[in-house]
Amino acid sequence: MVSSVEDLTISYSEDGVELVKQLDKVVLSKGAWSTVLFRYQDWDKAKGVYGPEKYAIRRYQKREGEYVQKSKFTISSKEQAKALIDALQKWISA
């Protein structure tokens, strides 16, 4: 378990292979409930390479000094990310 929001990661390895490679992260909020945006790639076993970039927003709750993931949303493509950005920009500039 992780006790600091800065130490949260989406990276995941199995049998010495990094199946989820974290490329970057931004901590959007800190506290008892923290929100983190991750940029990452999944390992494509069939092709032997990492796939396209993906993005995930994850919410964590700090309980008894440790962060526990409570929810997640995956943005599965650059096109979906751009659509999300466009919608947010429209809403906040209105």
C-alpha positions in Angstrom: 0.0 0.0 0.0 1.0 3.6 -0.6 0.9 6.3 2.1 1.8 9.3 -0.1 -0.1 10.5 -3.1 3.2 11.2 -4.9 4.0 7.5 -4.7 0.8 6.3 -6.4 1.4 4.7 -9.8 -0.4 2.9 -12.6 2.6 0.8 -13.5 2.2 -2.9 -13.3 4.7 -5.7 -13.9 4.2 -9.5 -14.1 6.9 -12.1 -14.5 9.5 -9.4 -15.1 7.5 -7.7 -17.9 6.1 -4.2 -17.4 2.5 -4.7 -18.7 1.4 -1.2 -17.9 4.1 1.5 -18.4 3.4 4.8 -16.7 4.7 7.7 -18.9 3.6 10.6 -16.7 1.1 11.7 -14.0 -0.5 14.8 -12.6 -1.9 15.0 -9.1 -5.2 16.9 -9.6 -6.2 17.0 -5.9 -4.7 15.9 -2.6 -6.3 15.1 0.7 -8.5 12.4 2.2 -9.8 12.0 -1.4 -7.1 12.4 -4.1 -7.5 12.5 -7.8 -4.6 11.5 -10.2 -4.4 11.7 -14.0 -2.1 9.1 -15.5 -0.6 8.8 -19.0 0.4 5.2 -19.8 0.8 2.4 -22.4 -0.2 -1.2 -22.2 2.1 -4.0 -23.4 0.8 -5.8 -26.5 2.0 -9.4 -26.0 1.1 -10.4 -29.6 3.2 -7.6 -31.2 5.9 -7.4 -28.6 5.6 -3.6 -28.3 3.7 -1.0 -26.2 0.4 0.1 -27.6 -0.9 3.7 -28.1 -1.0 6.1 -25.2 -3.9 6.0 -22.9 -5.0 8.2 -20.0 -6.7 7.4 -16.8 -8.3 9.4 -14.0 -8.2 7.6 -10.7 -9.7 8.5 -7.3 -8.2 7.4 -4.1 -9.4 7.5 -0.5 -6.8 7.6 2.3 -7.9 5.2 5.0 -5.8 4.3 8.0 -2.8 6.2 6.4 -2.9 4.2 3.1 -4.4 5.2 -0.3 -7.1 2.8 -1.7 -8.3 3.2 -5.2 -12.1 3.9 -5.2 -12.9 4.7 -8.8 -11.3 5.0 -12.3 -12.1 6.3 -15.7 -10.0 5.4 -18.7 -9.6 7.7 -21.7 -8.8 5.1 -24.4 -7.6 7.3 -27.2 -6.2 10.7 -28.1 -9.4 11.5 -30.0 -11.5 10.8 -26.8 -9.0 13.0 -24.8 -9.4 15.8 -27.3 -13.2 15.6 -27.2 -13.1 15.7 -23.4 -10.7 18.8 -23.5 -13.0 20.5 -26.0 -16.1 20.0 -23.9 -14.4 21.2 -20.7 -13.0 24.3 -22.4 -16.4 25.1 -23.8 -18.0 24.8 -20.4 -15.4 26.7 -18.4 -15.2 29.6 -20.9 -19.0 30.1 -21.0 
